[in-house]
Amino acid sequence: MVEVSDAVAELLDGLGVAPAWLERSFAGRSKQYWTRTRDKRIVVVIDNARYGAEVGPLLPASAGSLVVVTSQGPLHDLDGVVVVEVPVEPLAVEDAVRLLGHIVDDPRLSAEPDAVTELARGCGGLPAALQVAGQWVRKYRRRSLSRLVSELTEQLYEKGIPMVEAVWDAAYEGLGPEAARLYRLLSCYPGPVVPAPAPAAAVLLGCAPLPAEDALEELQSAGLLEERTEGHRMHDLLRGHADRRARQADPEGADRTGALRALIRWYRRQAARADLLVAGPRMTFAALPEPAVPAGTDIGFTDKTEALRWLETQRHALYGCVRLAFEAELYEDAWALCEPLWSHFLDHPRYADVTEAFRTGVEAADRAEDPTAMVRMRCQPARTLWEQERLEEAGECMEQALTAAASLGDGEGERKLKASAVEFRGLLKSAGGDLAGAALDFEESRRTHAEIGNTYGVMLQTYLLGRTALRRGDHAEAVELLGEAHDMARDLERERMTARTGFELGRALRGAGRAAEAVVLVRAALDSARKRGSTTDEVRVLEELAALAEEAGETAEAEGHRDEARLLATRSGALREDDRSA
């Protein structure tokens, strides 16, 4: 089930809003959605709604739009809109026959109409069952249709099970051993789509990728999997059938348990490898798992973009693995999976999913009694909470994190983690407007990083101190601190931080009346933002260039920068100021 805030984010993504421009709060996203749909004629399909209250925020703002909602029953609390209720029963026999004809093109359907009618009636009017029946008819092309239906009918009376189950059983019983085992194991796969090609399936089976691909192809040919561009999907009804067959074949669950453990460990390894490409070397505490068995199942990431794309397409499986690992008492795997999810969250702030995952990570760290993980896992959900303006809850997380940090030793890694927790506390204070308190925390964190020789940590805290001074309006102090941070970032060859420290230094220099020096730094930041494809940074830099041009009396140039920034922000899905204040 998808949380409403994340559902709005998915709709905004379809409307062209880049992840970096998503509003953090649910209210902000709702305004963003209304703004983007105000003058559009669109059709929105909302599947499996539970109640009207979760449908309301997904309704477009334009009167010319149409919303189709499917649910298990009437939505009595859907107010303020024109609603036409259309009860959907199982397909009538004649409609089921027609659908079967679209699914499979076979002369036997015309030659044996009575058998077709009996087959359609036996599928109970369920499209998923008809899909499997059609694939089953296609598979046995030499048998008469009446014979196939007779075999199913015989199973119906002998086993006393619904015809739909008999259709699926027939497809399952025609599978080879590996395909049948994979079908059973896929019932516990944590994502909606099994990725193609087949490394995840190979890990479940414990075999090389090629036999796994053959098994997937066999399941698809049998109508038990749907092929999608991103992989293979198993219908929820079929997932239930696969689960029943798995419990029948493996009553103790030993095969499923072993396969699931291997899959969780595989996802943990691939996510950690992707994170290393995305974020580079950073403070993490979980060791990289050994290469997956069987060999050849590691994803061949070529660059940062591909790694980011993998984290995004596999997010459902990754979040699911956190939950499954915790339920299986694999506590280290559960919290270790949260570390690479942090990098994904920074680019894709889906708060409901990530907050639940990080809270599970907190509980897993506690169960594992790992002190460093207990601190780190509490800092992560704190940020997701304060970004949603839930400052009190974030404060509780940070209080717990700092209490846990007090029990750490004095090793270099432990002191570095303590400094990081203090930094997070400073960021929380900054988010709440306590700039003086934030500066004290950043200063304390900087001292610790200096004592342990962590130059990057010193640079980052100096940058945060300079940015805080700039927010206070102390331009002289900001220039000194940000200049120091900029030099350090450049020496460390940290491209992104060099650009960001340079941009903030440029802002401070303008405030200090040194505009000529500022222009060089801000233009360099613009080049970096465009090179990295960061539209949020690009818009901020263009607005700063506009301010610099305005102060220099270059009115036309200033307006040109502002127009470019507005156009870029609008294309990216930014919420306009008039809508933000509405």
ZAKOLGU-985169 format. One record per residue (C-alpha): x, y, z. Coordinates in pm, whole numbers, padded with zeros to 5 digits, always signed. Layout:
XYZ;...
REM end
This chain:
+00000+00000+00000;+00136+00342-00101;+00113+00636+00139;-00078+00937+00003;+00220+01173+00022;+00429+00934-00186;+00138+00879-00428;+00126+01258-00485;+00503+01245-00547;+00452+00974-00811;+00187+01185-00984;+00414+01490-00977;+00690+01280-01130;+00453+01193-01415;+00377+01563-01455;+00744+01641-01506;+00845+01753-01156;+01207+01658-01093;+01275+01484-00758;+01496+01770-00638;+01201+02012-00676;+00949+01808-00479;+00812+01992-00179;+00907+01825+00148;+00576+01846+00330;+00249+01680+00230;+00078+02020+00224;+00349+02156-00005;+00321+01861-00242;-00056+01899-00254;-00023+02266-00352;+00237+02166-00610;-00002+01907-00755;-00293+02151-00771;-00069+02406-00944;+00055+02157-01204;-00296+02030-01283;-00480+02363-01271;-00515+02412-01647;-00476+02055-01769;-00722+01795-01898;-00585+01470-01763;-00703+01124-01663;-00584+00988-01327;-00629+00620-01240;-00622+00536-00868;-00611+00163-00804;-00723-00019-00490;-00828+00283-00283;-00927+00205+00075;-01132+00516+00155;-01226+00851+00008;-00994+01055+00232;-00687+00916+00056;-00838+00983-00288;-00911+01354-00225;-00548+01478-00237;-00497+01293-00566;-00780+01472-00748;-00657+01719-01015;-00744+02087-00977;-00899+02125-01324;-01270+02067-01381;-01194+01914-01721;-01011+01614-01575;-01136+01262-01508;-01044+01033-01221;-01105+00658-01230;-01091+00496-00886;-01102+00123-00820;-01181-00003-00470;-01314-00307-00290;-01634-00123-00201;-01812+00214-00215;-01614+00518-00098;-01879+00681+00121;-01647+00960+00245;-01557+01100-00098;-01722+01443-00078;-01725+01757-00288;-01693+01591-00630;-01932+01443-00883;-01912+01067-00835;-02051+00803-01067;-02038+00463-00900;-01994+00169-01136;-02012-00166-00955;-01774-00406-01132;-01875-00768-01118;-01673-01057-01258;-01691-01066-01636;-02006-01214-01785;-01946-01539-01972;-01983-01378-02315;-01737-01102-02221;-01495-01357-02078;-01516-01551-02405;-01442-01232-02599;-01143-01152-02377;-01013-01506-02415;-01023-01457-02791;-00804-01147-02756;-00560-01330-02531;-00507-01628-02760;-00563-01650-03135;-00646-02016-03192;-00885-02184-03443;-01009-02421-03171;-01191-02129-03008;-01418-02104-03312;-01433-02478-03372;-01541-02566-03017;-01759-02279-02886;-01917-02490-02612;-01577-02581-02471;-01472-02215-02482;-01786-02115-02291;-01721-02383-02031;-01360-02270-01992;-01461-01904-01954;-01728-01993-01699;-01478-02200-01503;-01239-01902-01478;-01501-01721-01273;-01488-01407-01486;-01143-01315-01350;-00912-01163-01614;-00603-01301-01437;-00742-01655-01460;-00838-01603-01824;-00483-01487-01899;-00342-01810-01759;-00606-02018-01938;-00521-01850-02268;-00150-01924-02225;-00240-02281-02130;-00447-02323-02448;-00157-02186-02652;+00084-02428-02488;-00112-02744-02575;-00188-02675-02939;-00234-03042-03040;-00502-03124-02785;-00865-03052-02847;-01011-02774-02640;-01283-03002-02507;-01015-03242-02381;-00831-02963-02200;-01151-02841-02037;-01245-03198-01945;-00911-03244-01770;-00968-02926-01569;-01325-03023-01490;-01207-03363-01368;-00964-03190-01133;-01248-02967-01017;-01460-03259-00904;-01179-03481-00779;-00999-03215-00573;-01297-03004-00479;-01117-02678-00562;-01243-02379-00761;-01197-02393-01136;-00973-02086-01118;-00735-02271-00889;-00749-02569-01124;-00645-02347-01417;-00345-02220-01224;-00263-02568-01095;-00264-02700-01450;-00019-02431-01559;+00199-02496-01253;+00201-02874-01297;+00321-02834-01654;+00638-02654-01541;+00983-02804-01523;+01140-02848-01176;+01344-02524-01178;+01061-02310-01312;+00818-02462-01061;+01059-02391-00773;+01115-02035-00892;+00737-01984-00912;+00704-02092-00548;+00993-01874-00434;+00867-01564-00615;+00569-01559-00379;+00800-01403-00117;+00989-01169-00353;+00981-00824-00187;+00913-00609-00496;+00628-00592-00748;+00857-00658-01047;+01140-00910-01076;+01417-00727-01265;+01540-00845-01603;+01792-00983-01681;+01781-01249-01413;+02036-01201-01129;+01773-01176-00854;+01598-01489-00982;+01935-01665-01003;+02006-01579-00639;+01669-01718-00533;+01737-02042-00719;+02105-02056-00624;+02204-02110-00987;+02379-01924-01270;+02188-01643-01443;+02127-01833-01769;+01918-02119-01619;+01727-01857-01419;+01646-01670-01741;+01518-01996-01889;+01297-02050-01583;+01158-01697-01610;+01086-01750-01978;+00903-02075-01898;+00690-01901-01635;+00607-01626-01882;+00515-01880-02151;+00286-02054-01901;+00106-01727-01830;+00228-01715-01470;+00437-01399-01519;+00370-01081-01716;+00659-00932-01912;+00715-00561-01851;+00983-00328-01983;+01145-00323-01638;+01115-00697-01575;+00858-00961-01486;+00545-00902-01279;+00340-01162-01094;-00028-01080-01045;-00131-01061-00679;-00381-01346-00724;-00110-01563-00875;+00126-01464-00594;-00127-01607-00351;-00147-01927-00554;+00233-01952-00563;+00241-01908-00186;-00009-02192-00139;+00196-02421-00363;+00513-02321-00173;+00356-02412+00162;+00239-02739+00016;+00580-02831-00129;+00784-02693+00165;+00571-02713+00484;+00863-02620+00710;+00964-02328+00489;+01331-02426+00480;+01372-02368+00106;+01202-02027+00119;+01400-01922+00426;+01735-02005+00266;+01645-01841-00064;+01517-01528+00107;+01832-01495+00319;+02044-01518+00004;+01827-01257-00172;+01847-01013+00122;+02224-01046+00137;+02246-00999-00243;+02039-00680-00232;+02250-00553+00058;+02569-00606-00143;+02437-00449-00466;+02295-00148-00280;+02627-00091-00100;+02815-00111-00432;+02571+00134-00594;+02604+00370-00296;+02983+00372-00325;+02952+00492-00686;+02682+00748-00602;+02826+00903-00286;+03192+00800-00297;+03377+00694+00021;+03178+00815+00322;+03108+00721+00682;+02939+00380+00682;+02958+00103+00940;+02832-00213+00769;+03092-00427+00594;+03041-00506+00226;+02907-00863+00203;+03110-01120+00016;+03036-01170-00355;+02704-01339-00412;+02677-01711-00468;+02639-01821-00741;+02901-01615-00919;+02808-01376-01195;+02511-01215-01023;+02674-00883-00928;+02524-00588-01117;+02782-00440-01355;+02743-00073-01264;+02937+00145-01508;+02889+00490-01356;+02706+00699-01097;+02403+00756-01321;+02347+00384-01369;+02387+00318-00996;+02132+00590-00913;+01889+00446-01167;+01926+00098-01014;+01858+00228-00663;+01545+00401-00794;+01405+00109-00994;+01476-00135-00709;+01351+00085-00427;+01042-00128-00353;+01252-00443-00325;+01513-00265-00112;+01256-00123+00131;+01089-00465+00136;+01419-00634+00218;+01461-00410+00525;+01128-00533+00656;+01186-00898+00559;+01535-00898+00713;+01397-00765+01040;+01115-01022+01043;+01372-01297+00979;+01580-01164+01272;+01863-01072+01033;+01913-00750+01225;+02253-00657+01085;+02122-00694+00729;+01817-00481+00815;+02008-00178+00943;+02292-00224+00692;+02041-00191+00405;+01940+00150+00544;+02289+00293+00483;+02271+00293+00100;+01903+00391+00113;+02028+00722+00259;+02189+00819-00072;+01869+00729-00257;+01659+00933-00015;+01868+01246-00072;+01769+01242-00441;+01420+01092-00402;+01253+01216-00080;+00969+00964-00051;+00915+01026+00317;+00662+00758+00406;+00870+00471+00268;+01204+00592+00395;+01080+00692+00741;+00933+00344+00793;+01254+00181+00668;+01478+00395+00891;+01261+00329+01195;+01293-00042+01124;+01668+00018+01098;+01665+00179+01443;+01487-00121+01596;+01719-00363+01414;+02027-00181+01548;+01882-00203+01898;+01812-00576+01859;+02164-00630+01724;+02302-00431+02021;+02540-00251+01785;+02628+00087+01946;+02752+00259+01629;+02446+00148+01432;+02219+00264+01716;+02359+00617+01680;+02372+00630+01302;+02025+00485+01250;+01868+00748+01478;+02030+01037+01295;+01886+00931+00960;+01514+00938+01048;+01570+01263+01238;+01652+01441+00913;+01349+01296+00732;+01133+01426+01017;+01269+01780+01043;+01248+01819+00665;+00875+01749+00704;+00864+02015+00979;+00809+01748+01247;+01070+01907+01470;+00955+01759+01800;+00977+01402+01671;+01315+01478+01513;+01433+01615+01846;+01337+01290+02021;+01540+01092+01766;+01843+01316+01815;+01817+01299+02194;+01823+00920+02173;+02112+00930+01923;+02323+01151+02148;+02243+00937+02453;+02361+00630+02262;+02669+00820+02139;+02772+00890+02498;+02836+00518+02545;+03079+00496+02252;+03452+00463+02305;+03732+00696+02198;+03845+00523+01880;+03878+00737+01568;+03565+00594+01404;+03361+00633+01722;+03469+00994+01774;+03388+01067+01411;+03038+00928+01463;+02993+01136+01778;+03091+01446+01582;+02842+01353+01312;+02563+01320+01569;+02647+01665+01708;+02639+01801+01351;+02290+01653+01301;+02179+01819+01624;+02311+02149+01488;+02122+02100+01162;+01802+02033+01357;+01855+02352+01557;+01917+02543+01235;+01594+02405+01086;+01412+02533+01396;+01569+02880+01372;+01816+02844+01663;+02120+02973+01475;+02330+03042+01785;+02275+02689+01915;+02348+02544+01570;+02680+02734+01552;+02789+02594+01890;+02720+02238+01769;+02903+02288+01439;+03200+02432+01630;+03205+02136+01870;+03188+01893+01579;+03468+02075+01398;+03698+02050+01701;+03648+01675+01717;+03715+01629+01345;+04032+01838+01379;+04153+01629+01675;+04116+01301+01482;+04263+01446+01160;+03947+01421+00949;+04005+01706+00704;+03677+01655+00519;+03484+01680+00846;+03664+02003+00935;+03581+02145+00593;+03214+02051+00619;+03169+02202+00966;+03352+02519+00857;+03111+02544+00565;+02812+02501+00796;+02949+02764+01035;+02998+03006+00746;+02649+02943+00613;+02507+03001+00962;+02698+03330+00994;+02558+03435+00657;+02202+03361+00776;+02271+03580+01081;+02384+03862+00851;+02745+03859+00976;+02906+03890+00634;+03262+03946+00753;+03267+03624+00958;+03090+03438+00677;+03355+03549+00425;+03635+03427+00651;+03476+03088+00726;+03347+03017+00377;+03678+03123+00222;+03856+02873+00445;+03603+02598+00359;+03629+02674-00014;+04008+02642-00012;+03986+02312+00176;+03720+02168-00057;+03933+02258-00358;+04244+02100-00203;+04044+01785-00128;+03924+01780-00493;+03559+01760-00384;+03388+01907-00689;+03039+01946-00547;+03154+02099-00219;+03398+02327-00404;+03104+02464-00602;+02877+02499-00299;+03134+02663-00075;+03225+02896-00362;+02862+02990-00417;+02801+03067-00049;+03130+03258-00035;+03011+03463-00333;+02689+03547-00150;+02888+03651+00157;+03122+03867-00052;+02827+04046-00212;+02688+04116+00135;+03028+04251+00236;+03034+04489-00064;+03290+04293-00264;+03073+04214-00567;+03356+04194-00821;+03517+03904-00632;+03176+03739-00590;+03096+03727-00964;+03390+03497-01044;+03291+03246-00776;+02920+03250-00860;+02986+03198-01233;+03209+02901-01147;+02925+02761-00935;+02690+02799-01233;+02926+02601-01457;+02947+02327-01193;+02570+02310-01144;+02513+02272-01519;+02785+02008-01543;+02626+01808-01261;+02274+01858-01397;+02153+02008-01067;+01861+02235-01159;+01807+02339-00796;+02165+02468-00768;+02143+02626-01112;+01832+02826-01021;+01984+02948-00694;+02301+03057-00874;+02106+03236-01149;+01910+03427-00885;+02237+03529-00718;+02379+03642-01053;+02064+03850-01100;+02121+04018-00763;+02484+04091-00852;+02384+04237-01190;+02114+04450-01025;+02363+04598-00781;+02598+04674-01073;+02320+04862-01252;+02288+04597-01524;+01908+04583-01513;+01857+04399-01843;+02115+04134-01751;+01954+04089-01409;+01610+04038-01561;+01756+03789-01809;+01900+03579-01527;+01568+03593-01337;+01369+03491-01646;+01605+03198-01704;+01574+03092-01339;+01193+03118-01345;+01168+02918-01668;+01401+02647-01539;+01215+02624-01207;+00876+02610-01377;+00990+02334-01612;+01129+02140-01317;+00801+02168-01125;+00881+02430-00863;+00593+02569-00657;+00547+02937-00741;+00563+03193-00461;+00199+03299-00505;+00089+02936-00474;+00322+02877-00179;+00154+03156+00016;-00199+03062-00084;
REM end
